[in-house]
Amino acid sequence: MSGIKIAFFDVDGTLLSLGIKEPSDKTIYTLKELQKNGVILCMATGRGVLARPKLKGIQFDAYITFNGSYCFTDEKMIHSCPIPKSDVLQILENTRKMGRAMVISNDKFIVANGMDEDLKTYFSFGGESIAIDEKFDDKCADDIYQIMLSCVNSEYEKILCGTKGTAVTAWWDRAADLIPSESGKGRAVKSILDYYGFSKQEAIAFGDGRNDIEMLGAVGMGIAMGNAGDEVKAIADAICKNVEDDGIYHYCVENGLIEPSQA
């Protein structure tokens, strides 16, 4: 495989096994070798700016955070799309009626107005523990890029009732991320490609969750992890091994993107 100039990587379930804070040595090797070969690395995560992991020895060139609502390099903001303020307040009202806690996040804070077991589990996948903030309602007036709460698919309509510019994206069946409806990883990928002047065919992406489906379709080669759900695999151009089996490493070696590790 030749002509790849940029690679997009989901984090949880793709670069990292769920609940694990550090990638495998072969995953680190893969990222370093790709970068050494001139491939730009972009982290594409549902996590926020403050919650993105710092991987040992790896400096990503660009970041897609909040499932696409906030994209940047170390030098420049590329795309910013907060949830409409009226929607944030409406969702706060809706979730209170449902008796559900919610978490809000932007580039400065990530706070909750309560916590439940599913939310605790959700954030434990990324090794996070979220503080409950007494001034939560005041913080809702700030630009909010993502709202997270525990819920199931049948509750999405009730949560979004009365909103005009918010959508649900989810990679776990007991919680969801709420993002601007004009956002998403697919649109974020296009913004990053436009910024660097690359075509879709010059990009590859790896992901495992439903929130990665648009991203995999926005590049020339969308790769589903072996641990991905069936609906993700169904739209992917190829499927690699599980994250626990160093799927990204084996795919990149088998397709000539990097040389095999000698370790």
N, C-alpha and C positions, 0 to 999 in steps of 0.2 A: 504493500500500500504506500503510495507516494502522494505528495501534494498537500499533506495535512499541515496546516500552519497554526491551528489553535485547538485546544482540547478543553472541554467543559466536564467538570466532575461534580456530581452530587456528593454529599458527605456521608450522612448516616445510612448505612446499608450498602454503600458504594466504596468510599474510601475507608470508612470505619465500620467494623462490626457493631451492631447495636449495643450500647452500653460500654463500649471500649473507647478509651480516650486517645490511643495512639494507633496509627496504621502499622501494618506489618512491614518488615524490612524490605520485602520485595515491592510493596506498594511505594515506599519511599524511593527505592532504587528506580522504579519506573518513572516517577515524577521528575527525578533529577536527570535521568537520561533523556526524557522527552525535551526538557528545557535545554539540556546541553546540545540537542539536535536542532534547536531553534524553534521548537514548538511553544507557543504562548500558553500558559496554564491559567485557567479561570475556574475558581471555586464557585459552584452554583448550588446554593443551599436554601432550605427553608428557614434556617436559623437567622437571627438578626446580626447586626454588625458586632455587637458586644459579645455574642455567643458563638461566633465563628471560631473554630479550633485553630490553634497555632501548631502546625505540624513540624516536627523536628527537622531542621536543615532545609526546609522548603519555604520559599518566598513566592507566593502566587503573584502573577502579573495583574490579574483583575479579579473582581468579586461580584457575584450576583447574590444578594442577600434578601431576606424576607420574601422568598419565592419570586423574586424579580422586581420588587418594588423599589429597591435601592441598589444601584450598581455603580461601581467606582474602581479606579486604580489608586495607587498611592499618590498620584499627582493630580487626578481630576475626577470630579463627579460626572458620571456618564448619563445616569437616568435616576430621577426621583419622582415617586408617585405615591403620596400618602392616601390613606382611606379618607373619603369625605368626612368632615367633622360632624355633620349632621347624622351620618351613618354610625359613627362611633357612639354618639349619645343614644341613638335608637337601639343599637345592639346592647348597650349597657342596660337600658330599660327592659328590653326583651329577656335578657339573661337573668335579670333580677326577678322577673315574673316567673321564670322557670326554676328559680332557686339554684342557678348555676354561677360558679365563679368564673372570672375571665382574667386573662393576662394581656397587657398591652406592651408594645415595644416600639422603640425607634433607635436612632443612633446614639442616644444619651442614656436611656434607661430601659429596663425590663422589669415590670412590677405587676403584682396581682392584687385583686380585692378580696381574695379568698383562695381556698385550695381544697381539692378533693383527691381521692386515691388515684383516679385515672389521670388527672393532671400531674400528680407527683410522678406517676409511672412514665408519662409522656416525656417529661423533662429529664427523667433519670436516664433515658436512652442516650442523651447527649451529655450526661454527667453534670446536669445543671440542677440548682436548687433556687427557686424564685422567692423573693421577699414579698410579703404582704405590706402594702403601703397605705397608711392612713389618709394620705392626700391623693389617693387614686383618682377620685373624681376630678380634681383639679388638673391632674396630669392628662386626663382625657382631652383637654383643650389644646394640647400640644399636637404637632404633626405625628400621627400614629401610622406606622407602616404595616403592622400586623397585629391581629388579635388572635389569641389561642384559647381554646376551651375544650372541655371534655364533652362529647356528644356522639350520637350515632346518626347515620345517614337520614333516618326518618325525621330527625329534628332540624335539619338544615333550613327548611322553609320557615319554621317558627322563629329560628334565630335571626334570619334575614328579613323578617316581616317589616315592611315600612322603609327599607333601605333602597337606595337607587344606584349605588356605585360600588357594591361590595360583593365578592364572590367567595365560595368555599373551595379550598384545595386541601387534600388530605392524603397522607400516606399510611395512616393507622386507622383502624375501624372504630376506635373508642375516643378519638379526639380529632380536631380539625384546626386548620389555620384559615383565618379570614383575611383576605387581601383585596386591594382595589380590583374591580372587575376589568379595568384596563391594563392590569398587570399580568404576571405569570412568567414562568421561566422561558417560555417560547419567545415572547416579545422581548424579554431581557436579552436573550441570545442575539436576536436581530440587532438590538442597540449596540451590543459589544462588537458584533461583526462589522456594523457600519462604522463604529469608532476606529477600528483597526484597518478598515478597507478590505476585508476578506469576504469571499463569497461563501455561500452555504456549503458548497462542495469542498471547501478547504478546511472544514470544521468536523470534529468528531465529538461525541458526548457519551458519557456513561451515567446510568441511573437505575434506580430500582423501584421507585414509588410512583403512585398515580400522579403526584405533582411533578414528575419528570417526563410525562408523556409528551407534552408540548415541546419541551426542550429536545427530546430525541427526534421529533419531527422537524425541528428547525435547523438541523445540521445535515450534512451530506451522509454521515454515517452515525446512526443512533444505536448504541449498544446497551441492551438490557442485561443486568446482572443475573446470574443463575438463580439468585434468591429473590428476584423480582416477582411480582404478581403476574397472573396470566394475561391481564389486560395490558400490562406494560410490554410483556414479551410479544404480544400479538402485533404491536405496531413497530417493534424494533427491526432494524435492518439485520442485526445479528444478536446472538446471546453468548455471553462469556460464562466462565465458571463463577461460583459463589464468591462473595467477598471473603469468606473464611478460607477459601482455596486460592486466593490471590488472582481472582478473575481478570483484573485489569492488566496485571503483569503478563499473564499467559496470552491474553489477546494481543497485546502490543508486541510481544516476541514473535508469536505465530504469524503476525501480519507485517513484520519487518519494520515496525516503528522504532524498536530498540533492539540492541543486542542482548543475548541472554546474560544473566548475572553469573559471575564466576565464583560467588561466595557459596 
